Amino acid sequence: MTDKDALTPRVFIFRHGETEWSKSGRHTSFTDIDLTSAGITQVTSTAALLVGDGKLIDPRCLVHVFASPRKRARTTLEQLLPLSSSISAEEFTYTDDITEWNYGNYEGLKKHEVQGLRRSKGLDKSRDWDVWTDGCEGGESVQQVTDRLDKFISRIKDIQKPYMHGTRPADIVIVAHGLILRCLAKRWLGYGIPDHFPMMFEPGAVAILSYKNNNINEPAIHVGIALPPGK
């Protein structure tokens, strides 16, 4: 990574650690459950390796931290990046813009249970239910998720635009949920949510969004990044 790349604003997106429902494959949006002990370990292990002065995610380089207000995201943030002298309280925002896709009637169900429920109603006769295309009965549609993420992305760009030419580091951290963060990555790159772009995002994992050529109009994703020298 060149010095120029290091000063290009980055957006670190973290999925919260494991919960009992994520472990069992149950759809979780508005149900407010906390991390398992394994989930805590996932997050603290990531933090020990990647977060700190001189590390990949350096609190001194952050201009804002966003998190979903759900308990599992709050706990993840507390373990990952505690409020410190490097980050003021005003630079932390909890926002519903990045809560998990509202699963509505499918809350708490596993994928095969959702598919069975829909078939019992005479839906999906030619193919199985796919949240990326079909949305959720009683919850959010694809368009509703697209609209709130596009608004959020505009907010991110408004924050980072003044720093596109390396005047100072201007990284952002986002802590949220597995499906909504994959949707965010699609919209960041200009893909529609239903567009085929397979992604995996494990609990407690981190991915990095940024910009090519220090250009706010060229959003990109890091598929690999060199880590700073160990300390």
Secondary structure, DSSP 8 states (H G I E B T S, - for coil): --HHHHHS--EEEEE----HHHHHT---SS------HHHHHHHHHHHHHHBSTTSSB-GGGEEEEEE-SSHHHHHHHHHHS---TTS-GGGEEE-GGGS----GGGTT--HHHHHHHHHHTT--SSS---HHHH--TTS--HHHHHHHHHHHHHHHHHHHGGGTTSSS--EEEEEE-HHHHHHHHHHHTT--TTS-------TT-EEEEEEGGG-TT-EEEES--------
